[in-house]
Every structure is written in C-alpha cells, then in structure tokens.
C-alpha cells in the first residue's frame, strides 16, 4: 500500500467515502480517485455538507463524490488503522 505524505497532495477527490470518528476527531476515509487507493485524512477541521468539501488538519482539501460507502480497499485500510482503536461510521 502506498502512503502519500499529506504535504504532497493539496486536493483529494474521494468516492466510496465515509466520515469516521476516532481518536477524538472525525476523519475522511475513502477511495482516492486520482491515486487509485484507499486514503484516510488527518482530523477534519471544516466541512460543508452542501458542497461535500472539507479541509483536514494537514490543510488538504477533500472533495467527496457520489454517495457514502466503503469499497474493499477502504475497508482494508480501515481495518489496519483501527486494529487497536474503536471507530464509528458517521453515515
């Protein structure tokens, strides 16, 4: 699995996305449409539900496309990052 440092990416387009709550914050998770793999954000700092656009703590903008859900890659990533912590799907 490739890890993309947040400072290298300024806009992330996600489909098959969800918003999860863990480690005291909310995070975007989904399929990175431009880099073809699952991605999870740093904590969400702001989010506009109407435009489905938000910014994470790393100042990366996330644009959500389509409807909430999680594909196989995102489910795998979610299982790897949450092995020791509890999470809650927001949608």
VMD Tcl script that builds the backbone (N, CA, C; Angstrom):
set m [mol new atoms 273]
animate dup $m
set s [atomselect $m all]
$s set {name element resname resid chain x y z} {
  {N N UNK 1 A 0.835 -1.161 0.000}
  {CA C UNK 1 A 0.000 0.000 0.000}
  {C C UNK 1 A 0.890 1.239 0.000}
  {N N UNK 2 A 0.609 2.172 -0.890}
  {CA C UNK 2 A 1.376 3.408 -0.977}
  {C C UNK 2 A 0.867 4.412 0.044}
  {N N UNK 3 A 1.755 5.103 0.712}
  {CA C UNK 3 A 1.394 6.164 1.642}
  {C C UNK 3 A 1.820 7.480 1.016}
  {N N UNK 4 A 0.870 8.386 0.838}
  {CA C UNK 4 A 1.142 9.693 0.242}
  {C C UNK 4 A 1.238 10.720 1.356}
  {N N UNK 5 A 2.396 11.327 1.546}
  {CA C UNK 5 A 2.509 12.370 2.578}
  {C C UNK 5 A 1.530 13.502 2.289}
  {N N UNK 6 A 0.841 13.964 3.331}
  {CA C UNK 6 A -0.211 14.968 3.165}
  {C C UNK 6 A 0.297 16.234 2.492}
  {N N UNK 7 A 1.526 16.640 2.771}
  {CA C UNK 7 A 2.015 17.899 2.195}
  {C C UNK 7 A 2.227 17.825 0.685}
  {N N UNK 8 A 2.256 16.627 0.116}
  {CA C UNK 8 A 2.430 16.493 -1.329}
  {C C UNK 8 A 1.110 16.614 -2.087}
  {N N UNK 9 A 0.001 16.490 -1.409}
  {CA C UNK 9 A -1.301 16.468 -2.057}
  {C C UNK 9 A -2.149 17.598 -1.486}
  {N N UNK 10 A -2.625 18.493 -2.364}
  {CA C UNK 10 A -3.421 19.626 -1.893}
  {C C UNK 10 A -4.920 19.402 -2.042}
  {N N UNK 11 A -5.326 18.569 -2.999}
  {CA C UNK 11 A -6.742 18.256 -3.197}
  {C C UNK 11 A -6.875 16.760 -3.400}
  {N N UNK 12 A -7.770 16.155 -2.643}
  {CA C UNK 12 A -8.036 14.728 -2.758}
  {C C UNK 12 A -9.507 14.555 -3.109}
  {N N UNK 13 A -9.772 13.863 -4.205}
  {CA C UNK 13 A -11.124 13.526 -4.613}
  {C C UNK 13 A -11.429 12.123 -4.122}
  {N N UNK 14 A -12.462 11.996 -3.275}
  {CA C UNK 14 A -12.817 10.696 -2.714}
  {C C UNK 14 A -14.178 10.241 -3.209}
  {N N UNK 15 A -14.263 8.965 -3.597}
  {CA C UNK 15 A -15.567 8.336 -3.759}
  {C C UNK 15 A -15.585 7.122 -2.838}
  {N N UNK 16 A -16.703 6.429 -2.778}
  {CA C UNK 16 A -16.852 5.328 -1.811}
  {C C UNK 16 A -16.328 5.788 -0.458}
  {N N UNK 17 A -16.776 6.951 -0.022}
  {CA C UNK 17 A -16.233 7.620 1.156}
  {C C UNK 17 A -17.119 7.421 2.384}
  {N N UNK 18 A -16.585 7.795 3.507}
  {CA C UNK 18 A -17.343 7.913 4.736}
  {C C UNK 18 A -16.588 8.868 5.643}
  {N N UNK 19 A -17.228 9.266 6.693}
  {CA C UNK 19 A -16.588 10.065 7.728}
  {C C UNK 19 A -16.613 9.215 8.987}
  {N N UNK 20 A -15.438 9.006 9.562}
  {CA C UNK 20 A -15.342 8.180 10.761}
  {C C UNK 20 A -14.943 9.044 11.946}
  {N N UNK 21 A -15.343 8.599 13.105}
  {CA C UNK 21 A -14.966 9.273 14.338}
  {C C UNK 21 A -14.045 8.339 15.104}
  {N N UNK 22 A -12.806 8.814 15.364}
  {CA C UNK 22 A -11.855 8.049 16.173}
  {C C UNK 22 A -10.747 8.955 16.656}
  {N N UNK 23 A -10.129 8.542 17.706}
  {CA C UNK 23 A -9.047 9.299 18.343}
  {C C UNK 23 A -9.421 10.761 18.572}
  {N N UNK 24 A -10.643 10.981 19.032}
  {CA C UNK 24 A -11.058 12.323 19.406}
  {C C UNK 24 A -11.370 13.262 18.259}
  {N N UNK 25 A -11.534 12.752 17.056}
  {CA C UNK 25 A -11.851 13.619 15.922}
  {C C UNK 25 A -12.558 12.868 14.818}
  {N N UNK 26 A -12.945 13.598 13.796}
  {CA C UNK 26 A -13.570 12.986 12.628}
  {C C UNK 26 A -12.579 13.021 11.465}
  {N N UNK 27 A -12.648 12.010 10.627}
  {CA C UNK 27 A -11.704 11.845 9.525}
  {C C UNK 27 A -12.448 11.380 8.276}
  {N N UNK 28 A -11.990 11.838 7.109}
  {CA C UNK 28 A -12.482 11.316 5.840}
  {C C UNK 28 A -11.768 10.002 5.561}
  {N N UNK 29 A -12.487 9.046 4.993}
  {CA C UNK 29 A -11.876 7.808 4.503}
  {C C UNK 29 A -12.603 7.442 3.217}
  {N N UNK 30 A -11.858 6.927 2.254}
  {CA C UNK 30 A -12.486 6.512 1.007}
  {C C UNK 30 A -11.459 6.197 -0.057}
  {N N UNK 31 A -11.950 6.078 -1.281}
  {CA C UNK 31 A -11.117 5.758 -2.423}
  {C C UNK 31 A -10.606 7.041 -3.065}
  {N N UNK 32 A -9.294 7.210 -3.100}
  {CA C UNK 32 A -8.664 8.373 -3.733}
  {C C UNK 32 A -8.777 8.189 -5.242}
  {N N UNK 33 A -9.645 8.953 -5.863}
  {CA C UNK 33 A -9.950 8.786 -7.282}
  {C C UNK 33 A -8.768 9.108 -8.197}
  {N N UNK 34 A -7.842 9.936 -7.751}
  {CA C UNK 34 A -6.716 10.340 -8.590}
  {C C UNK 34 A -5.488 9.452 -8.415}
  {N N UNK 35 A -5.405 8.794 -7.282}
  {CA C UNK 35 A -4.225 7.969 -6.979}
  {C C UNK 35 A -4.575 6.495 -6.834}
  {N N UNK 36 A -5.857 6.170 -7.011}
  {CA C UNK 36 A -6.338 4.785 -7.062}
  {C C UNK 36 A -5.940 3.947 -5.858}
  {N N UNK 37 A -6.370 4.366 -4.708}
  {CA C UNK 37 A -6.142 3.608 -3.492}
  {C C UNK 37 A -6.929 4.218 -2.349}
  {N N UNK 38 A -7.016 3.488 -1.272}
  {CA C UNK 38 A -7.734 3.980 -0.102}
  {C C UNK 38 A -6.927 5.071 0.590}
  {N N UNK 39 A -7.642 5.979 1.235}
  {CA C UNK 39 A -6.987 7.089 1.919}
  {C C UNK 39 A -7.801 7.462 3.152}
  {N N UNK 40 A -7.102 7.835 4.194}
  {CA C UNK 40 A -7.742 8.383 5.391}
  {C C UNK 40 A -7.071 9.717 5.697}
  {N N UNK 41 A -7.864 10.687 6.105}
  {CA C UNK 41 A -7.341 12.038 6.339}
  {C C UNK 41 A -6.878 12.215 7.775}
  {N N UNK 42 A -6.167 13.306 7.989}
  {CA C UNK 42 A -5.956 13.768 9.350}
  {C C UNK 42 A -7.303 14.315 9.828}
  {N N UNK 43 A -7.392 14.806 11.033}
  {CA C UNK 43 A -8.670 15.269 11.576}
  {C C UNK 43 A -9.288 16.354 10.694}
  {N N UNK 44 A -10.591 16.274 10.523}
  {CA C UNK 44 A -11.322 17.267 9.744}
  {C C UNK 44 A -11.394 18.567 10.539}
  {N N UNK 45 A -11.015 19.659 9.887}
  {CA C UNK 45 A -11.071 20.980 10.511}
  {C C UNK 45 A -12.343 21.722 10.128}
  {N N UNK 46 A -12.772 21.539 8.884}
  {CA C UNK 46 A -14.018 22.157 8.423}
  {C C UNK 46 A -14.626 21.291 7.340}
  {N N UNK 47 A -15.953 21.323 7.267}
  {CA C UNK 47 A -16.652 20.506 6.280}
  {C C UNK 47 A -17.982 21.165 5.940}
  {N N UNK 48 A -18.268 21.269 4.636}
  {CA C UNK 48 A -19.525 21.817 4.140}
  {C C UNK 48 A -20.322 20.669 3.530}
  {N N UNK 49 A -21.411 20.278 4.197}
  {CA C UNK 49 A -22.204 19.141 3.710}
  {C C UNK 49 A -22.863 19.421 2.366}
  {N N UNK 50 A -23.198 20.673 2.096}
  {CA C UNK 50 A -23.847 21.011 0.824}
  {C C UNK 50 A -22.919 20.774 -0.364}
  {N N UNK 51 A -21.678 21.233 -0.253}
  {CA C UNK 51 A -20.727 21.078 -1.354}
  {C C UNK 51 A -19.930 19.783 -1.254}
  {N N UNK 52 A -20.055 19.093 -0.109}
  {CA C UNK 52 A -19.301 17.870 0.174}
  {C C UNK 52 A -17.791 18.115 0.031}
  {N N UNK 53 A -17.354 19.216 0.606}
  {CA C UNK 53 A -15.944 19.609 0.543}
  {C C UNK 53 A -15.481 19.993 1.947}
  {N N UNK 54 A -14.272 19.556 2.295}
  {CA C UNK 54 A -13.764 19.868 3.619}
  {C C UNK 54 A -12.255 19.914 3.645}
  {N N UNK 55 A -11.727 20.464 4.734}
  {CA C UNK 55 A -10.282 20.576 4.890}
  {C C UNK 55 A -9.861 19.833 6.156}
  {N N UNK 56 A -8.733 19.143 6.045}
  {CA C UNK 56 A -8.198 18.395 7.176}
  {C C UNK 56 A -7.147 19.231 7.912}
  {N N UNK 57 A -6.681 18.705 9.037}
  {CA C UNK 57 A -5.680 19.402 9.845}
  {C C UNK 57 A -4.389 19.654 9.072}
  {N N UNK 58 A -4.092 18.805 8.076}
  {CA C UNK 58 A -2.880 18.987 7.271}
  {C C UNK 58 A -3.075 20.016 6.156}
  {N N UNK 59 A -4.245 20.666 6.148}
  {CA C UNK 59 A -4.607 21.685 5.144}
  {C C UNK 59 A -4.872 21.080 3.764}
  {N N UNK 60 A -5.119 19.784 3.716}
  {CA C UNK 60 A -5.508 19.122 2.472}
  {C C UNK 60 A -7.009 19.279 2.294}
  {N N UNK 61 A -7.441 19.660 1.079}
  {CA C UNK 61 A -8.861 19.765 0.774}
  {C C UNK 61 A -9.349 18.411 0.279}
  {N N UNK 62 A -10.527 18.023 0.722}
  {CA C UNK 62 A -11.150 16.769 0.313}
  {C C UNK 62 A -12.471 17.092 -0.354}
  {N N UNK 63 A -12.664 16.571 -1.573}
  {CA C UNK 63 A -13.926 16.701 -2.283}
  {C C UNK 63 A -14.540 15.310 -2.343}
  {N N UNK 64 A -15.742 15.164 -1.785}
  {CA C UNK 64 A -16.427 13.883 -1.764}
  {C C UNK 64 A -17.346 13.779 -2.969}
  {N N UNK 65 A -17.351 12.613 -3.605}
  {CA C UNK 65 A -18.144 12.388 -4.818}
  {C C UNK 65 A -19.093 11.214 -4.605}
  {N N UNK 66 A -20.289 11.350 -5.144}
  {CA C UNK 66 A -21.244 10.251 -5.064}
  {C C UNK 66 A -21.850 10.128 -3.677}
  {N N UNK 67 A -22.047 8.883 -3.272}
  {CA C UNK 67 A -22.721 8.590 -2.013}
  {C C UNK 67 A -21.785 7.909 -1.030}
  {N N UNK 68 A -22.065 8.031 0.270}
  {CA C UNK 68 A -21.232 7.363 1.268}
  {C C UNK 68 A -21.213 5.852 1.073}
  {N N UNK 69 A -20.113 5.258 1.444}
  {CA C UNK 69 A -19.925 3.813 1.367}
  {C C UNK 69 A -18.447 3.537 1.550}
  {N N UNK 70 A -18.076 2.286 1.576}
  {CA C UNK 70 A -16.662 1.925 1.657}
  {C C UNK 70 A -16.403 0.763 0.719}
  {N N UNK 71 A -15.434 0.921 -0.191}
  {CA C UNK 71 A -15.083 -0.187 -1.073}
  {C C UNK 71 A -14.097 -1.110 -0.351}
  {N N UNK 72 A -13.683 -2.167 -1.010}
  {CA C UNK 72 A -12.810 -3.166 -0.388}
  {C C UNK 72 A -11.488 -2.562 0.080}
  {N N UNK 73 A -10.889 -1.667 -0.717}
  {CA C UNK 73 A -9.618 -1.047 -0.324}
  {C C UNK 73 A -9.782 -0.188 0.934}
  {N N UNK 74 A -10.851 0.594 0.978}
  {CA C UNK 74 A -11.077 1.450 2.142}
  {C C UNK 74 A -11.388 0.611 3.383}
  {N N UNK 75 A -12.138 -0.472 3.205}
  {CA C UNK 75 A -12.415 -1.358 4.349}
  {C C UNK 75 A -11.120 -1.975 4.874}
  {N N UNK 76 A -10.230 -2.370 3.962}
  {CA C UNK 76 A -8.944 -2.934 4.389}
  {C C UNK 76 A -8.137 -1.893 5.160}
  {N N UNK 77 A -8.048 -0.674 4.618}
  {CA C UNK 77 A -7.318 0.390 5.303}
  {C C UNK 77 A -7.936 0.654 6.675}
  {N N UNK 78 A -9.255 0.728 6.727}
  {CA C UNK 78 A -9.934 0.965 7.988}
  {C C UNK 78 A -9.609 -0.135 8.996}
  {N N UNK 79 A -9.579 -1.379 8.554}
  {CA C UNK 79 A -9.264 -2.475 9.473}
  {C C UNK 79 A -7.825 -2.378 9.974}
  {N N UNK 80 A -6.901 -1.941 9.120}
  {CA C UNK 80 A -5.490 -1.820 9.517}
  {C C UNK 80 A -5.272 -0.690 10.517}
  {N N UNK 81 A -5.904 0.462 10.299}
  {CA C UNK 81 A -5.660 1.600 11.192}
  {C C UNK 81 A -6.454 1.511 12.484}
  {N N UNK 82 A -7.449 0.651 12.513}
  {CA C UNK 82 A -8.303 0.591 13.699}
  {C C UNK 82 A -8.145 -0.708 14.484}
  {N N UNK 83 A -7.103 -1.459 14.237}
  {CA C UNK 83 A -6.930 -2.715 14.952}
  {C C UNK 83 A -6.914 -2.517 16.458}
  {N N UNK 84 A -6.385 -1.408 16.934}
  {CA C UNK 84 A -6.250 -1.179 18.364}
  {C C UNK 84 A -7.185 -0.091 18.894}
  {N N UNK 85 A -7.982 0.496 18.027}
  {CA C UNK 85 A -8.868 1.568 18.475}
  {C C UNK 85 A -10.277 1.339 17.979}
  {N N UNK 86 A -11.246 1.940 18.644}
  {CA C UNK 86 A -12.625 1.859 18.202}
  {C C UNK 86 A -12.923 3.033 17.269}
  {N N UNK 87 A -13.804 2.808 16.328}
  {CA C UNK 87 A -14.224 3.878 15.430}
  {C C UNK 87 A -15.721 3.795 15.240}
  {N N UNK 88 A -16.317 4.868 14.756}
  {CA C UNK 88 A -17.735 4.911 14.464}
  {C C UNK 88 A -17.920 5.542 13.096}
  {N N UNK 89 A -18.698 4.891 12.225}
  {CA C UNK 89 A -19.031 5.484 10.939}
  {C C UNK 89 A -20.078 6.567 11.169}
  {N N UNK 90 A -19.878 7.696 10.561}
  {CA C UNK 90 A -20.818 8.803 10.743}
  {C C UNK 90 A -22.070 8.611 9.890}
  {N N UNK 91 A -21.925 8.044 8.700}
  {CA C UNK 91 A -23.102 7.808 7.844}
  {C C UNK 91 A -23.318 6.340 7.660}
}
mol reanalyze $m
mol bondsrecalc $m
mol representation Tube
mol addrep $m
